[in-house]
Amino acid sequence: MCQFLASAGMCAAYYAREFIQNRQLPLENVTIIETILYNNLTHMAENINIHVELPESFPVKYKNAIKSAIAGCTVKRHLSNPPSFEIETSLD
């Protein structure tokens, strides 16, 4: 489970980097912090928070746009609309 949830942070970082590089903005001092809250009874993730630390020099006009870009992350979209699972064996 940890590797899968870690992929959400990596995906967010990828989308943030693409957004920043496409606008030829500096990547220095940009940090992605992923925090996961787990349910103590089910041991399942209940909330995934992606915090994007941006430098003061980051243009304010792009604040909402970078959030939208990161929200397009494939892992996040799969978690928001999970696929169905089928379990089968070679004996089926």
GROMACS elastic network, one bead per residue, 0.5 to 0.9 nm:
[ bonds ]
;  ai    aj funct       b0    kb
    1     4     6  0.52585   500
    1     5     6  0.62306   500
    1     6     6  0.85010   500
    1    44     6  0.87712   500
    2     5     6  0.52126   500
    2     6     6  0.59296   500
    2     7     6  0.85645   500
    3     7     6  0.62488   500
    4     7     6  0.51662   500
    4     8     6  0.71406   500
    4    75     6  0.87636   500
    5     8     6  0.53433   500
    5     9     6  0.72847   500
    5    36     6  0.82663   500
    5    45     6  0.86380   500
    5    48     6  0.84355   500
    5    75     6  0.86685   500
    6     9     6  0.53354   500
    6    10     6  0.64792   500
    6    11     6  0.86696   500
    6    34     6  0.79604   500
    7    11     6  0.59058   500
    7    12     6  0.84421   500
    7    75     6  0.70852   500
    8    11     6  0.50717   500
    8    12     6  0.61600   500
    8    13     6  0.86059   500
    8    34     6  0.81484   500
    8    48     6  0.86329   500
    8    50     6  0.85753   500
    8    73     6  0.77725   500
    8    74     6  0.83844   500
    8    75     6  0.54825   500
    8    76     6  0.63362   500
    9    12     6  0.50558   500
    9    13     6  0.61661   500
    9    14     6  0.86265   500
    9    32     6  0.71603   500
    9    33     6  0.73279   500
    9    34     6  0.56813   500
    9    35     6  0.89759   500
    9    50     6  0.69057   500
    9    75     6  0.89567   500
   10    14     6  0.61629   500
   10    15     6  0.87162   500
   10    32     6  0.85503   500
   11    14     6  0.50405   500
   11    15     6  0.62872   500
   11    16     6  0.85555   500
   11    70     6  0.80055   500
   11    73     6  0.57985   500
   11    74     6  0.71725   500
   11    75     6  0.66341   500
   11    76     6  0.81834   500
   12    15     6  0.52435   500
   12    16     6  0.60723   500
   12    17     6  0.85248   500
   12    32     6  0.75586   500
   12    50     6  0.75238   500
   12    52     6  0.89554   500
   12    69     6  0.86782   500
   12    70     6  0.52645   500
   12    71     6  0.76891   500
   12    72     6  0.85594   500
   12    73     6  0.60177   500
   12    74     6  0.89534   500
   12    75     6  0.85731   500
   12    76     6  0.83933   500
   13    16     6  0.50552   500
   13    17     6  0.60215   500
   13    18     6  0.85643   500
   13    31     6  0.81179   500
   13    32     6  0.61564   500
   13    52     6  0.86813   500
   13    70     6  0.78276   500
   14    17     6  0.51386   500
   14    18     6  0.61853   500
   14    19     6  0.86079   500
   14    70     6  0.83185   500
   14    73     6  0.83647   500
   15    18     6  0.51145   500
   15    19     6  0.61269   500
   15    20     6  0.86195   500
   15    66     6  0.84259   500
   15    69     6  0.63046   500
   15    70     6  0.52883   500
   15    71     6  0.85626   500
   15    72     6  0.77444   500
   15    73     6  0.64981   500
   16    19     6  0.51113   500
   16    20     6  0.61633   500
   16    21     6  0.85348   500
   16    30     6  0.89032   500
   16    32     6  0.86390   500
   16    52     6  0.84799   500
   16    66     6  0.65238   500
   16    67     6  0.82996   500
   16    69     6  0.69826   500
   16    70     6  0.59240   500
   17    20     6  0.51459   500
   17    21     6  0.59425   500
   17    22     6  0.83576   500
   17    27     6  0.72336   500
   17    30     6  0.88278   500
   18    21     6  0.51880   500
   18    22     6  0.58951   500
   18    23     6  0.86196   500
   18    69     6  0.89141   500
   19    22     6  0.53262   500
   19    23     6  0.66003   500
   19    24     6  0.88467   500
   19    25     6  0.88339   500
   19    65     6  0.86602   500
   19    66     6  0.65512   500
   19    69     6  0.68859   500
   19    70     6  0.84812   500
   20    23     6  0.53731   500
   20    24     6  0.62867   500
   20    25     6  0.53059   500
   20    26     6  0.71021   500
   20    27     6  0.68623   500
   20    66     6  0.80656   500
   21    25     6  0.58803   500
   21    26     6  0.74178   500
   21    27     6  0.75640   500
   22    25     6  0.77515   500
   25    58     6  0.78367   500
   26    29     6  0.84412   500
   26    30     6  0.85581   500
   26    58     6  0.84669   500
   27    30     6  0.57294   500
   27    31     6  0.89472   500
   28    31     6  0.86194   500
   28    54     6  0.89469   500
   28    55     6  0.78468   500
   29    53     6  0.75589   500
   29    54     6  0.65743   500
   29    55     6  0.56982   500
   30    52     6  0.71440   500
   30    53     6  0.55305   500
   30    55     6  0.63890   500
   31    51     6  0.80994   500
   31    52     6  0.58464   500
   31    54     6  0.68591   500
   32    50     6  0.67864   500
   32    51     6  0.57529   500
   32    53     6  0.62437   500
   32    54     6  0.89241   500
   33    49     6  0.79901   500
   33    50     6  0.58005   500
   33    51     6  0.50287   500
   33    52     6  0.64797   500
   33    53     6  0.77434   500
   34    48     6  0.69521   500
   34    49     6  0.56279   500
   34    51     6  0.62994   500
   34    52     6  0.88297   500
   35    47     6  0.81106   500
   35    48     6  0.58358   500
   35    49     6  0.50845   500
   35    50     6  0.65856   500
   35    51     6  0.80231   500
   36    45     6  0.64521   500
   36    46     6  0.75276   500
   36    47     6  0.57563   500
   36    49     6  0.63223   500
   36    50     6  0.88355   500
   37    44     6  0.85152   500
   37    45     6  0.57682   500
   37    46     6  0.56486   500
   37    47     6  0.51114   500
   37    48     6  0.64934   500
   37    49     6  0.83386   500
   38    41     6  0.87336   500
   38    42     6  0.80639   500
   38    43     6  0.57802   500
   38    44     6  0.54241   500
   38    46     6  0.54074   500
   38    47     6  0.71489   500
   39    42     6  0.55302   500
   39    43     6  0.51052   500
   39    44     6  0.55340   500
   39    45     6  0.62496   500
   39    46     6  0.60786   500
   40    43     6  0.53013   500
   40    44     6  0.78438   500
   41    44     6  0.81636   500
   42    45     6  0.85451   500
   43    46     6  0.89458   500
   45    48     6  0.72055   500
   52    67     6  0.85231   500
   54    57     6  0.80512   500
   54    58     6  0.62984   500
   55    58     6  0.54883   500
   56    59     6  0.80832   500
   56    60     6  0.89158   500
   57    60     6  0.85738   500
   58    61     6  0.87050   500
   58    62     6  0.78117   500
   58    63     6  0.82091   500
   59    62     6  0.57357   500
   59    63     6  0.72281   500
   60    63     6  0.52532   500
   60    64     6  0.83865   500
   61    64     6  0.74735   500
   61    65     6  0.78823   500
   62    66     6  0.59927   500
   62    67     6  0.85652   500
   63    66     6  0.56125   500
   63    67     6  0.65904   500
   63    68     6  0.89250   500
   64    67     6  0.50991   500
   64    68     6  0.62197   500
   64    69     6  0.86370   500
   65    68     6  0.50492   500
   65    69     6  0.61288   500
   65    70     6  0.86548   500
   66    70     6  0.61451   500
   66    71     6  0.84919   500
   67    70     6  0.52008   500
   67    71     6  0.61482   500
   67    72     6  0.88382   500
   68    72     6  0.65623   500
   69    72     6  0.53191   500
   69    73     6  0.74083   500
   70    73     6  0.54889   500
   70    76     6  0.87459   500
   71    74     6  0.84843   500
   71    76     6  0.67952   500
   71    77     6  0.76180   500
   72    75     6  0.86331   500
   72    76     6  0.72081   500
   72    77     6  0.66979   500
   73    76     6  0.53431   500
   73    77     6  0.62569   500
   73    78     6  0.87420   500
   74    77     6  0.50754   500
   74    78     6  0.61866   500
   74    79     6  0.86601   500
   75    78     6  0.51322   500
   75    79     6  0.62470   500
   75    80     6  0.86161   500
   76    79     6  0.50762   500
   76    80     6  0.60802   500
   76    81     6  0.85938   500
   77    80     6  0.50105   500
   77    81     6  0.61507   500
   77    82     6  0.80536   500
   78    81     6  0.51323   500
   78    82     6  0.51150   500
   78    83     6  0.70745   500
   79    82     6  0.51787   500
   79    83     6  0.84649   500
   88    91     6  0.80478   500
   88    92     6  0.63788   500
   89    92     6  0.54655   500
